[in-house]
Amino acid sequence: MNVSNLDVKFIVGELKKIDNQGHLGRVTLTLLELIKAYDISENVDFLYEAIDLAMWLVETKADDVALINLYQCFFRNRGLTEEEENKLDDIIEKNTGNYQIKAAAYILLNDSSLCSRASALI
């Protein structure tokens, strides 16, 4: 399917106008769909708008899931910096019992063996 008139920038701008907990959860799901759309189409507009939306979520929610999702975008766009990798290490240490977060961080750190172990505990 080809959607040539989809204005993703407009949609992301509208999403960022609302700030409440229920909306933030739906925006997170929309962000993941933008990342998936980029993965399927390789259309960088999806990735750039995903980065914009992810940065807004990090500023608004300030939680580990929002940061991991932002790093997913960076990972696809340019790779991660040493500082970002160190932050993922901190997230892993802080979330000792949250194996979903740990698995996501291990994926971004390219540590497949630890990701497999964390995933098995989910």
C-alpha positions as CSV (number, residue, x, y, z in Angstrom):
1,M,0.0,0.0,0.0
2,N,1.3,3.4,-0.9
3,V,0.0,6.5,0.9
4,S,1.3,9.5,-0.9
5,N,-0.8,12.2,0.8
6,L,-0.2,11.2,4.4
7,D,1.1,14.3,6.3
8,V,3.0,12.6,9.2
9,K,4.5,15.8,10.3
10,F,1.0,17.3,10.8
11,I,-0.2,14.3,12.7
12,V,2.8,14.3,15.0
13,G,2.3,18.0,15.7
14,E,-1.4,17.4,16.6
15,L,-0.5,14.5,18.9
16,K,1.9,16.7,20.8
17,K,-0.8,19.2,21.6
18,I,-2.5,16.9,24.2
19,D,-0.9,15.9,27.4
20,N,-2.7,13.4,29.7
21,Q,-1.8,9.9,30.8
22,G,-4.2,8.0,28.6
23,H,-3.2,10.0,25.5
24,L,0.5,9.4,26.3
25,G,0.0,5.7,26.2
26,R,-1.7,5.9,22.8
27,V,1.1,8.2,21.5
28,T,3.6,5.6,22.6
29,L,1.8,3.0,20.5
30,T,1.7,5.5,17.6
31,L,5.4,6.0,17.9
32,L,6.0,2.2,17.7
33,E,3.8,2.2,14.5
34,L,5.9,5.0,13.0
35,I,9.1,3.0,13.7
36,K,7.5,-0.1,12.1
37,A,6.4,2.0,9.1
38,Y,10.0,3.1,8.7
39,D,11.3,-0.5,9.0
40,I,8.9,-1.6,6.3
41,S,9.1,1.3,3.9
42,E,12.6,2.7,4.7
43,N,10.9,6.1,4.2
44,V,13.1,8.4,6.4
45,D,10.1,10.8,7.0
46,F,8.6,8.2,9.2
47,L,11.9,7.9,11.2
48,Y,12.4,11.6,11.5
49,E,8.8,12.1,12.8
50,A,9.3,9.1,15.1
51,I,12.4,10.8,16.6
52,D,10.4,14.1,17.0
53,L,7.6,12.3,18.8
54,A,10.0,10.2,20.9
55,M,11.8,13.3,22.1
56,W,8.5,14.9,23.1
57,L,7.6,11.7,25.0
58,V,10.9,11.7,26.8
59,E,10.4,15.4,27.8
60,T,6.8,14.7,28.8
61,K,6.9,11.3,30.4
62,A,10.6,11.1,31.5
63,D,10.5,7.4,31.9
64,D,12.7,4.5,30.8
65,V,10.3,3.2,28.1
66,A,10.2,6.6,26.4
67,L,14.0,6.8,26.5
68,I,14.4,3.3,25.1
69,N,12.0,4.2,22.3
70,L,14.0,7.3,21.4
71,Y,17.1,5.2,21.4
72,Q,15.4,2.7,19.0
73,C,15.1,5.6,16.6
74,F,18.7,6.7,17.1
75,F,19.8,3.1,16.6
76,R,18.2,3.1,13.2
77,N,19.3,6.6,12.2
78,R,22.9,6.8,13.3
79,G,23.7,4.2,15.9
80,L,24.1,5.0,19.6
81,T,26.7,7.1,21.3
82,E,28.8,5.9,24.2
83,E,26.8,8.1,26.5
84,E,23.5,6.6,25.3
85,E,24.9,3.1,25.7
86,N,26.0,4.0,29.2
87,K,22.5,5.3,29.9
88,L,21.1,1.9,28.7
89,D,23.5,0.2,31.2
90,D,22.0,2.4,33.9
91,I,18.5,1.5,32.9
92,I,19.4,-2.3,33.0
93,E,20.8,-1.9,36.5
94,K,17.8,0.1,37.7
95,N,15.2,-2.2,36.3
96,T,16.3,-5.5,37.9
97,G,12.9,-7.1,37.9
98,N,11.6,-5.6,34.6
99,Y,12.7,-8.1,32.0
100,Q,10.9,-6.4,29.1
101,I,12.9,-3.2,29.7
102,K,16.1,-5.2,30.2
103,A,15.5,-7.2,27.0
104,A,14.9,-4.0,25.0
105,A,18.1,-2.4,26.3
106,Y,20.1,-5.5,25.6
107,I,18.8,-5.5,22.0
108,L,19.9,-1.9,21.5
109,L,23.3,-2.9,23.0
110,N,23.6,-5.8,20.5
111,D,23.8,-8.3,23.4
112,S,21.8,-11.2,22.1
113,S,22.7,-13.7,24.8
114,L,21.6,-11.4,27.7
115,C,18.5,-10.4,25.6
116,S,17.6,-14.1,25.2
117,R,17.9,-14.7,29.0
118,A,15.8,-11.6,29.8
119,S,13.2,-12.5,27.2
120,A,12.9,-16.0,28.7
121,L,11.9,-14.5,32.0
122,I,9.1,-12.3,30.6
